[in-house]
């Protein structure tokens, strides 16, 4: 059985391009004791994929010649571990390849939910990141103003809708008039700021006349700075990612106002990763499923066909092409 793989041919020094990758074909691996052989169905594309090329984060750094890392919804083909059998669906760190032998420890059968793509978007890492980052780190209260950056992306688009469900006034920051219109017209955001249109700090102040109580940060850099200057006293900032700093040259300086404004405004700034909260995953999934079923939470997905298109799809995600959760259908 052949196994197509996408390898990170070289670590990018500037902007990521598809030329940094190559495809190769190897025999499919055999699972060892305690492992399962899985067939990749849908690969999750995330800005964090690019961060892993810069050095160790919450996972080890990628090296030239490695199969590109990434999580996926995958189907068990052969199991040499208790608790998993052929036909089970799991979310696993498969990498960008058709087949992978992965340790069964930490894997559990995914629920039988349709469409399968929802297991990678609203019921996967994106939805859980939005839920826990907002609810646990942002702690929104009805009537407060919540701002989210990368608001048209996989996490941000869910964060904004969850904040509306909680009775907040919601402002999204996104790139381009079309995305901003989508946020307000389709997803129900109260306002949207186009960061490509000019002075973000001034535009955000106009969109948030009563200041910002909760800021959900996906981008860092100048947008983080703009939100920081508009925060209310005792506001909360949930730091989820820093996509503005993953691809290309490093910014000339860090966000101004750190730590001064954090001190004077008595802000709570908390970084997190979704696995911090996995002991409460079932509670989150039950709420997310109820909101989707009622229509209160709309799911936007961006599915690219074909493993060979994964490099270009990641480059496009980093450039802001996508609306909602981008993934690649492998099989």
C-alpha positions, 0 to 999 in steps of 0.5 A, spaced: 500 500 500 503 506 497 503 512 502 503 519 499 507 524 504 508 532 503 515 533 506 517 540 509 523 540 504 526 546 507 525 551 513 522 558 510 527 564 512 521 569 509 514 568 506 512 561 506 511 558 499 509 551 496 516 550 493 518 549 501 514 542 500 515 536 496 511 530 495 514 523 496 511 516 496 513 511 501 510 504 503 504 505 508 507 503 515 505 498 519 503 499 526 507 496 532 504 494 539 500 500 542 499 503 535 493 504 530 494 505 522 490 510 520 487 513 513 487 520 513 480 523 511 481 531 513 487 535 514 486 541 519 490 547 516 492 552 522 496 558 522 500 554 528 502 550 522 507 555 520 509 557 527 512 550 528 517 551 523 520 557 527 522 553 533 519 549 539 512 551 541 508 546 545 511 541 540 518 540 538 520 544 532 520 541 525 526 540 521 528 540 514 526 533 511 520 531 516 513 529 514 509 536 515 506 536 521 498 537 522 492 534 525 487 530 522 480 526 522 483 519 520 479 512 520 482 506 523 485 501 518 488 496 523 489 497 531 494 493 535 491 497 541 485 496 546 479 501 545 480 502 538 478 498 532 478 498 524 472 503 522 473 508 528 474 515 527 479 519 531 483 526 531 490 524 531 497 528 529 498 524 522 502 529 519 500 531 511 500 524 509 495 518 507 497 513 512 500 514 519 502 509 524 500 513 531 500 511 538 493 509 541 495 513 547 490 519 548 486 517 542 479 516 543 473 514 538 470 521 535 462 521 535 458 519 529 456 526 527 455 528 520 457 532 516 464 529 518 467 536 517 464 538 523 469 534 527 475 538 525 471 545 525 466 547 530 466 540 534 474 540 533 480 544 535 477 550 532 470 550 536 473 548 542 479 553 542 473 558 541 469 556 546 474 555 552 478 561 550 472 566 550 468 562 556 474 561 561 479 566 559 475 572 557 469 571 561 464 575 558 458 578 561 452 580 558 452 587 555 459 587 555 463 589 549 467 583 546 472 584 540 475 578 536 481 579 531 482 574 525 474 574 526 473 571 519 477 565 521 476 558 523 476 560 531 474 568 530 468 567 527 466 562 532 468 566 538 464 572 535 458 568 535 459 565 542 459 572 545 453 574 541 449 568 544 452 570 551 449 577 550 455 581 548 456 587 543 461 584 538 466 587 534 470 583 529 477 585 526 478 582 519 481 584 512 477 587 507 470 590 506 467 583 504 469 579 510 467 585 514 460 585 511 460 577 512 461 578 519 455 583 520 450 581 515 451 573 516 454 572 522 450 577 526 456 581 529 454 588 531 460 592 527 467 590 524 473 593 523 477 592 516 485 592 519 487 593 511 483 600 511 488 604 515 488 606 523 486 600 526 486 604 533 482 609 531 477 605 527 476 600 533 475 606 538 469 609 533 466 602 533 467 601 541 465 607 544 464 604 551 471 601 550 473 594 550 471 589 556 474 582 552 479 582 547 480 575 544 487 575 540 489 571 534 494 576 531 498 579 536 502 585 533 499 592 531 492 589 532 493 587 539 496 594 540 490 597 538 485 593 542 490 594 548 489 602 548 482 601 547 481 596 553 477 598 559 479 598 566 479 590 569 478 588 562 480 581 559 485 579 554 485 572 551 491 570 547 490 565 542 495 566 537 499 571 533 499 570 526 501 576 524 508 574 526 508 567 524 510 568 516 515 573 514 520 578 517 519 580 524 515 586 526 520 592 528 517 592 535 513 589 540 506 592 541 507 599 545 503 599 552 506 593 554 506 592 560 504 600 562 497 599 560 496 592 563 498 595 569 494 602 569 488 598 566 489 592 571 488 587 565 488 580 566 492 577 560 492 570 559 495 565 554 492 558 553 492 552 548 486 548 548 488 542 551 489 546 557 481 544 558 480 537 555 477 535 562 471 539 560 471 537 553 464 534 553 461 540 557 463 544 551 461 539 545 454 539 548 453 546 548 456 547 541 452 542 539 445 545 542 447 552 539 448 549 532 442 545 532 438 551 534 441 555 528 444 560 534 451 558 531 453 558 524 458 553 521 463 556 516 468 551 512 473 552 507 474 545 504 480 544 499 480 537 495 486 533 494 493 532 499 497 535 493 494 542 494 495 542 502 501 546 501 498 552 497 492 551 501 496 553 508 500 559 504 493 561 502 490 561 509 496 565 512 494 570 506 487 570 509 484 567 503 479 563 507 472 564 511 471 559 517 475 553 518 480 551 512 481 543 511 484 539 506 480 533 504 485 527 503 480 521 502 
